[in-house]
Amino acid sequence: MEIAEMLKNYRRMVVVGLSRDESKYSNKVSRFMQSAGYRIIPINPVADTLLGEKAYRSLDLVDVEFDLVDVFRPSEEALDITKKAIEKGAKAVWLQEGIMNDDAKAYAQSKGIGFVQNKCIMKEYVRLFGG
């Protein structure tokens, strides 16, 4: 699946590693995507709410429907996160800039799930749709 298609069709986004700190990139990107009409479902082990949404301690605990999992965690965590995301029903997994894991990519592809790595979802949105 093409990036543009993902961004058009997958509007409910779990963000693994969403920081409470507004100066952190994960927070800035999530706020931008939220302002562009995406529902942000935060994963943060120490927050109750973020960006006006209930925050979950882990991906395991998410009890709402979502389409895409956006990952702001180290590359070595990506395979486990990808497996859990697919188990929970994700249609796509997105690893942010600087995050790459070819095992996660191969796993997602073997399951027919969209996968992007080493790209900023906000930058791709702006590139494709303006902003």
Protein Blocks (a to p, Z undefined) as FASTA:
>chain_A
ZZklmmmmmmcccdehiafblkbmklmmmmmmmmnopacddddfkbfbgghiacdfbfkl
pccdcfbdcddbdfklmmmmmmmmmmnopabdcddehiacfklmmmmmmnopacdehiaf
klmmmmmnoZZ
